[in-house]
Every structure is written in structure tokens, then in C-alpha cells.
Amino acid sequence: MNSHHPDVGGTVPVTTRFNLYQAVHKGLRAFMTDTLVRVGHTDAADPQDCADSAEQVRILLHLCGEHLVHENHFVHTAMECRAPGSAGQAEAEHVEHVAEIAALRGVLAQTEAASPAQREARWLQLYHALSRFVADNLIHMLLEEQTHNAVLWAHHSDGELMALHDALVASIPPEEMAVHMRWILPSVSHAERVDMLQGMRQSVPSEVFAAQLDSAHALLPSRDWFKLKAALLAPVTAPQASTNCVIKVRETCS
């Protein structure tokens, strides 16, 4: 990818503004790096290990592809409506990512079809290709978190951004959301985790919330789980509704 890198050494502004990207990007970083490490230590002579690693790569590539679609449709639309041209670089990089995902699927297929004599070399080829993809995405996510957030915060209220976030999340199928949450829950900070689950407790059926708590219990280290459980026992203030702040995607900008 030939992109202009964000200022990775710059100071990140301290803000209480609503951050669309933070939780999902923490989850994606964890999923990407875990998958890369897993591919790197896959035993090419072990069919089950190969099958499990290949399936994780497949799930990652699918999730990354759908993530691009969600950002293009919801976030970039909102940005371009109020600040024309502001999503141009990311849109171009997303086109490159789609091509990279297709290429990785091809490398994965070759790896799975390799003869016993070729498997070790094919898994190393996949590892190198995935390394480049992960590296590109880590830089790309910084662009979005720094440059895109600046645009979103300048042109949208927090109520509008929350409504945009809620519309995006509502569009994600449950099985896809389950994969996101599997990586987000252990990757965010304690405060972020508490806010996320308190909001969920007030907006989803009790059985759905209970299932998410069970998932958190299985995913979190004991210390993190007990801190979360204690925090969720504290009184919760209901959030104010933002019914007047809904952003319609693909709206006509005047």
C-alpha cells in the first residue's frame, strides 16, 4: 500500500468525545495479530492444526471485508456529507484492502491444497503475505483514529455519532457481531468494557445480556472478570435518548 502514514509520533488529543473506532479497532488489532502468530507457529505436518489455522484466517478475512463495507456505507458517507473529500484517502486504501483480501484468499487456497513436500513453504508464504496485510491495516487504523475522528468531531455532535454507531451495529448480523465481541471484550480497557456492557444491559433482552456475560467470563482473566462483575453490580444511570440525532446514510447533502 502506498499511503501517507499518519503522524504516529504525534500527540493524541485527550478528549471525552465519542470514539466510533476505538473498541472495534482494538478488537481487530487483537484478532489480526493473534491470527498472524497462529499462522507463524502452525505445524504444517499436523492436519488438524493446519485446518484450525486456515479457518481462523478465513474468518479474519471475512470480518475484515465486512468491516470495510460498514465503514464505507456508514462512516465515510457521514464524513463526505459534511466534509466533502475527507474520506478520500481511506476510500482508496479500502479498495487496496479488498484486493489484498482476495489475494490472501488465493494464497490460503494454495496453502491448503499443497502437497506434503510443499506445505511448510506454503505456510511461510501465507505468513509473509498476512504480515504485510496486518502491517498495512495497523497504519490504516491509525489514519482513521486520528484524521477521521478529527473530521467527525468537528462536524458531528456526540449524539449524532452515537446514533451513527448504533445504526452501523444494528446492520451487523449476529454471527458476525459475536466474532467482533469475542475479540473486543478482552482487548478493551476495564472502563471501556464496563461502559459497553452497561449500555448493552439497558438495550438488549436479558437473555442476550446474560449470554454476553457468560462469554466475558470465559474470555477474561480472573482479575478482569471479578472487576467487571463488581462494577456491573453498582447502580447505573440510564443514558439520555438521542432520538433527534439520527443520521440517515446515503442522505442527500445540501
N, C-alpha and C positions, 0 to 999 in steps of 0.2 A: 504494500500500500504506500502510495506516495502522498502522504497527508502532511499538513502543517501541524506539528506537535504542539499541544497546549503547553503553557508555562508550568512544567512540573515542579520547578523550584520556587514558584511564586507563592505568595501568602494566600491561603484560602480564607475568604472573609468569614468572620464569626457572625452568624445570623440565626434568628429564630424563624425565618421564613420556611414555608412548607417546601420540602425537597422531594420532588417526584421520583428522582433517580436513586436515592441513597440505598434503600433497602433492597430493591431488586438488583442493583448493580453489585452490592455486597454478596448476594446470593449467587449471581452469575460468576463473579470472580472465584468464589469457592468451588463452584461446580467445574469451571474450566480448569483450574489448577489441580483439583483432585483428579480429574479425568486425565490430564497430561501426565501426572505422576503415575497413575494406574497403568496407562499405556506403556510408560517407560519401564515398569517392572513386570510387565506381562510375560509369563513363561510360554514362549512360542511352542514348546513341546507338550503343553498341557491343554487339551481341547476345551475343558470347562473354563479354565482361566481365560483363554482366548475368546470364548463365546461371551463370557461376562463382561470383559473389557470392551469388546466390539459393541455390545448392547448399550453400554454406558456412553460410548462415543455417539451412537445413533441417537440416543435420547438427547444428548447435549446439542447435537447439530439441529435436531428438530426444534428444540426450545429456542436456540439462537435465531433460527429462521423466523419463528413466530414472533419473537421479541422485536425483530426488525419491522415486521408488519404492524405491530401495535404502536411502535414509536412513530412510524411514518404516518399512520392514519390519525392518531390522536395528538401526539405531542408536536410533531412537525406542522400539522395543519393549524394548530393553535398559534404557533410561533409565526408562521408565514402570514397568517391573517392580520396580525397586528404589527409585525416587523418583517415586511417582505424581504426575502433573501437571507434571513438569519439562519435558516436550516440548510442552506445550500451545500456547505461542505459535508455535513453529516449525511445528507441525502446521497451525495456522490460516493461517500465511503460505504454506505449501506449497499449500494449497487456492487461494489467490490466484495463486500462480505457475502452477498448472495452467490457470487461466482466462486469465492473461496469455499463456501459450504458445499457447493456442487462438486468442486474438485476433491474435497476431503471425502465425500461420499464415494467418489471413484477410487480413491486410494484405499479406503476401508474395504470396498468390494474386492479389490485386488489382493489385499492382505488376507481376507477370509478365504479366497479361492487359491491361495498359494500352495504349492507343493511342500512337503515336509522340508525339502532342502532349501526352499526359498523363504520359509516363514520368518526366520529370525531377521533377515534383511528387510522383509516387507513390514514387519512391526517397527523396525527402526525408521523406515521411510515414513510410516504413519506418524511416529513420534516427532520427527522433524517437521512434517507438514503441520501437525497440530500445534507445535511450539510457535511457529510463525503466526498462525491464526490467533492463538491466545495472546501473543505479544501485541499484535495489531489491535485486538479488542481492548486490552488494558489501556492503551493510549487513547483509543476512541472513546472509551467511557469517561476518561478524564476531560476530554473535549466537551462532552455533554454535561458533565457535572459542573464544570467551570463556566464555559461560554454559554451553553444553553440555559443554565439556571439564571445567569445574569439577565438574559433576554426575558425569560419567563417572569422573573421577579419584577422587572422594570415595567412590564405591560399587563400583568395579571395580578389580581388580589389573591390572597391565600384561599379565600372561599372558592374562587374560580378554579384554582389549581387543585383543590381537594375534589371538586366536582368532576374535573377532567380526569383525575386519578381514579375516582370511583367508577366513571363510565368505562375507562380502559379495563379496570379489573373485572367489571361485570361482563365484559366481552370475552374473557378468557375461559375456555372450557374447564370443568372441574378437574379432569385428569391432568391438564397442563398446569393448573394452579397448584395442585398437590406436589408436583415436581418442584415448582418455584419455592413453595413453603418448606419443602424438605431441606433446601439449601439456605434459604433466608433465615429461618429460625435460629440455627446455631451460629450464624455469621454476623448478625447484628449485635449491637451493644445491649446491655441489660435494659437500659431506659427505653431504647427503641422497641425491644421485644415486649416490654410491659405495655407501652402505648398501643402497639399493634394488636395485642390480644385483648386489651380493654375495649378498644374500638370494635373488635370482632364480636366480643361478648354482647355488645349492645345492638349489633346489626344482623346477626345470623341466628337461626334456630338453635336451641340449647343443645340438641344432639350433635349439631355440626361443631359447635364450640367445644363440646366435650371430646369429640374425636380429634380436634386440633390440639387440645391439651394433652391427650394421650400421645400424639405424635411428638409434641415438645418434650414430654417426659422421656421418650425413647431416644431422642436426638441429643439432648443436652447433658453435659457433665452434671454430676450430682449437685455441686455447689450452685451452678447456674439454675438448675431446676428448683432447688429449695428457695433461692432468692425470688424466682418468678412466682412460685406458689404463694410466698408470703406477701408479695406486692399485690397479687390479684385478690387477696383477702381484704385489702384496705378499701375504704369507701371510694367510689368512682363518681366523678362529676360528669353528667351527661353532656356531650358536645352540642353546641348550638347548631341548629339546622342551617343549611346554606342553599335553600330552595331557589333563591333568586340569583344564584351564581352559576347555573348550569351553562356550559359551553357546548354549542352544537358543532360537531365535527362536520367538515366539508361545508361550512356555512359560507354564504356569500359575503365577502368583505367589502364594506363600503367606506 
